[in-house]
Amino acid sequence: MPDSSEVAAERIAFRVNGEECHVETPPARPVLDVLRQDRGLTGTKEGCSVGVCGACSVLVDGRLVSACLLPVGAVAGREVTTVEGLAGADGALSPVQQAFLECGGFQCGICTPGQVVAATALLRECPEPDEEQVTDWMMGNLCRCTGYYSIVQAVLTAAGTSAGTTAAGGRS
């Protein structure tokens, strides 16, 4: 099998975080590499490179996918949203980003962008999840630091369904 340097580059057009994007690259090249190396969008992280850790999670036409496995040719004509694209046009954090910050849903930060993107996808599909739904959904995003409690609380807080918390964000 030839490596990517031996495969002819193609012009591939898609949207990234609402902006038109055109790249000349082999269509089998991972979206993760195009985002990080060509577009400078380093929020999307490379973790395992085999699609099981969730660090590279992005949304493609609103659906959660692993950018390390997805060939850039597959996003032609589609919309890719990275963690950078979740913030408002004015730079304000999204409700999910804000909740992760407020609840301490991160430590080292490697998995955080993927966690935030996955949580955003969950809340778009299920705006008022319970704790079990959040836990099940977020199982595709590995974290070696937090123990997941603060991540689950951040998602529930973003959804406005954080049972057992006071208005000030503390445990009741």
N, C-alpha and C positions, 0 to 999 in steps of 0.2 A: 504494500500500500504506500503510495507516495506521501511525503510529508506536505504540510501546507505550503511550503515554499516552492514546491513543484507543481501545485495546482494553480490554474489560471485565476487571476483576480477578476471579479465581476463588480459592477457598480450596483450597490444595493441601497435602496432608499427606504427609510422608515422614520417614525417619529420617536424622539426620546424626550420625555418630560414636556411634551407639547410642542417641541421644536422639530422642524424638518432635519433629517440627518441623512447624509450620503457618504458611503464609504466604498473604497475600491479594495476589495479583499476576497480571498477565497470564501465561497458561501458556506463551507463546512466549519469555518473558524467560530469558536464559541462566542456568544454574545458577551459573556463576561470579559473576554479579552478586548473586544471592540469598545465596550463601555469604559474600561479602566485605561487601556493603552491609547486608544484613538480619540476618545471623547473626554478623557480626564475626569471621569465620574468614578472616583475612588471609594465612594461610600459603599458600593457593592463589593463585598469581600470574597476572596477565594479561601475556602476552608479545606474541604476534602477532595475537590475536583471530580467527584463521582456522584454528585447529586443526593447525598444523604444527610448533610449537616445543616442545610438551609442558610448558610452565611451569604450565599450568592442570590438569594431570592429577589425576584423582580416581578412586576405585573406586566403581562402581555395582553393587551385588550382587556384589562381588568382581571385576568386570571393569574394565579400564583404559579410561577415556574422557576426552575433552577437554571440560572444563566450559564452555569458551567457546562451544562449538557446541551443547551439549545444552540443549534447552528444559526449564525446570523442570517443565512439565506431564508430561514423559516420565519423571520420577522419582517420580511419585505412587505411594505405597504401597511404595516401594523403599528400600534402604539406601545412603546415600552416605557414603563414608569419605574424609576429607581427611587431609593430613599430620598435622594435630593429633590425629586419631583413631588414629594408629598407635602412639602411646606407651601404656604400660600405665596401668591405672587409678590407680596410685600415682605417675604422672608419669615413671616410668623410661622411658628411650629404648628403642625397639624395636631388635632386632639390626641392622636395616638402618640406622636412624638412628645407632646407635653406631658402626657400621663406617664410615659416611661421615665421622663426626667423627674417628675414629682414623686413617683413611687420607687425610684431607685431600681428600675427594671434593667439594670446593666451593671457590669463591673469592668471587665477588661475592654469591652467594646467590640470585639471581633464579631460576635454573633448579633449584636444589637441592630444593625441595619436590616438584616434578614428577618429578625424578630419583628421589627416595626412594620416592614412590608407585609409579612405574613399576618400580623394582627390587623392591619388595614384591610387586607383581603377578607379576613374573617368577618369584620364588622360591616363590610359592604354586603356580604352574603347573609349574615345573621346579626342584625343591629343590636339585639339584646340577648347575647349568649349568657348561659349560666356557667358556673365554674367548670363543670364537667365538659361542656362544649369547648371552652377555651383550652382546657388541658388537652383534649383530644386533638384539636386543630393544631396546636402549637408543638405537638410531638415531633413534627418534621423539622424543627429547628433546635439543634443541639446547643447547650450552654454548659460549660464546665465550671462556671464560677458562681452563679446565683442560687442554685437550688430551685429555681423556677417560681417560687412563691411570689416574689416581687414582679416577675414578668406577668403572671396570671393576674395579679392585682392591678397592674398597669392596664391590661386589656379590659378588665372589668370596669376600671375607673373611666377609661376612654369611652366605654359603652354607656356609662352612667348607671351601671348595675352592680357596683361593687358592694355587695352585702357585707355588713359588719364593719363598715368604715363610717366615720363621722364626716360632717361637711368639711372639716378642716383637714381631712385625709388621714387622721389617726385611727387606730383600732378602737372600737367601742367596747 
